[in-house]
Amino acid sequence: MKLMMNEPKRLTFLISAVILACIILTSCASTQHEWSHFKSNWFGLNRKITLYSADGRVIREWQGQYNLEVDSNTVRFIENGKAVHISGTFVIEEQ
């Protein structure tokens, strides 16, 4: 009989511990970074990509929800069903 009375307390403690762990983990900057990275890989993020010339003039800008592949100084993404590859000086901003 005593074992049955402790079971609800154990369940309440377990649920509380899980909720507390979730709150702690989601408040960490590294966890938020990993979540952002996950969303980016699966769904893409709203971004603004600006390509600059050697003298600092804007050559072209893209805005939209993109899943990027970055490789050293090259970026690849899909725009309206077409692959776009850019290299050189560019800035990627999350919006």
C-alpha positions as CSV (number, residue, x, y, z in Angstrom):
1,M,0.0,0.0,0.0
2,K,2.8,2.4,0.8
3,L,4.5,1.8,-2.6
4,M,1.3,2.9,-4.4
5,M,1.2,6.2,-2.5
6,N,4.8,7.0,-3.5
7,E,4.1,6.3,-7.2
8,P,2.2,9.6,-7.9
9,K,5.0,11.5,-6.1
10,R,7.6,9.8,-8.3
11,L,5.6,10.6,-11.4
12,T,5.2,14.2,-10.4
13,F,8.9,14.5,-9.7
14,L,9.8,12.9,-13.0
15,I,7.5,15.2,-15.0
16,S,8.9,18.2,-13.1
17,A,12.5,17.2,-13.8
18,V,11.8,16.8,-17.5
19,I,10.1,20.2,-17.7
20,L,12.9,21.8,-15.8
21,A,15.5,20.2,-18.1
22,C,13.7,21.4,-21.2
23,I,13.6,25.0,-19.9
24,I,17.3,24.9,-19.0
25,L,18.3,23.4,-22.4
26,T,16.2,25.8,-24.5
27,S,17.7,28.8,-22.7
28,C,21.3,27.9,-23.5
29,A,22.8,29.9,-26.4
30,S,24.4,26.8,-27.9
31,T,21.1,25.0,-27.9
32,Q,19.4,27.9,-29.6
33,H,22.2,27.9,-32.2
34,E,21.7,24.2,-32.8
35,W,18.0,24.7,-33.2
36,S,18.6,27.5,-35.7
37,H,21.0,25.2,-37.6
38,F,18.4,22.4,-37.6
39,K,15.7,24.7,-39.0
40,S,18.1,26.1,-41.6
41,N,19.0,22.6,-42.8
42,W,15.4,21.3,-43.1
43,F,13.3,24.4,-43.9
44,G,15.7,27.3,-44.7
45,L,15.7,30.6,-42.9
46,N,14.6,34.1,-44.0
47,R,17.8,35.7,-45.2
48,K,19.2,38.6,-47.2
49,I,22.3,37.8,-49.3
50,T,24.3,40.7,-50.7
51,L,27.1,40.2,-53.2
52,Y,29.7,43.0,-53.4
53,S,32.2,44.0,-56.0
54,A,35.9,44.4,-55.2
55,D,35.4,48.2,-54.7
56,G,32.4,47.7,-52.3
57,R,29.5,48.3,-54.7
58,V,26.5,46.0,-54.4
59,I,26.3,43.7,-57.4
60,R,23.2,41.8,-56.5
61,E,20.9,41.1,-53.5
62,W,18.6,38.1,-52.8
63,Q,15.9,38.0,-50.1
64,G,13.9,34.9,-49.2
65,Q,13.8,31.6,-47.4
66,Y,17.0,29.8,-48.3
67,N,18.8,26.6,-47.3
68,L,22.4,27.5,-47.9
69,E,25.5,25.4,-48.6
70,V,28.6,27.4,-47.6
71,D,32.0,26.2,-48.7
72,S,34.9,28.5,-47.8
73,N,34.2,31.6,-50.1
74,T,31.4,30.0,-52.1
75,V,27.6,29.9,-51.3
76,R,25.0,27.8,-53.1
77,F,21.2,28.1,-52.7
78,I,18.0,27.6,-54.8
79,E,16.1,30.7,-56.1
80,N,12.9,30.1,-58.0
81,G,13.9,26.5,-58.8
82,K,17.3,27.4,-60.1
83,A,20.7,26.8,-58.4
84,V,22.6,30.0,-57.6
85,H,26.3,29.8,-56.9
86,I,28.1,33.0,-55.7
87,S,31.7,33.6,-54.6
88,G,33.8,36.6,-53.7
89,T,32.7,39.1,-51.1
90,F,29.2,38.5,-49.8
91,V,27.1,39.1,-46.6
92,I,24.4,36.8,-45.4
93,E,21.9,38.3,-42.9
94,E,19.2,36.4,-41.0
95,Q,16.0,38.3,-40.9
